[in-house]
Amino acid sequence: MKYILIVVATIFIGEGEEPKKMTMELPQKSYEECISAKEDFKLDIPFPFLRFEIESECVVEQTEPPESIKT
């Protein structure tokens, strides 16, 4: 089974500004590799006026469309 590390970065630019979200999907070969990548993932941006919040999770890669979607 293949996994995907989903990383959601919320970027806070300044007071009164709406936060921006960025989503990254990083394919992994195994659950162990996904967990290791999740623990090692860092987002270091050297801008003092930006603040980041990072959320991440490992999910199974879906290779077939969900049953609820008929084409």
Secondary structure, 3 states (H helix, E strand, C coil): CCEEEEEEEEEECCCCCCCEEEEEEEEECCHHHHHHHHHHCCCCCCCCCCEEEEEEEEEECCCCCCCCCCC
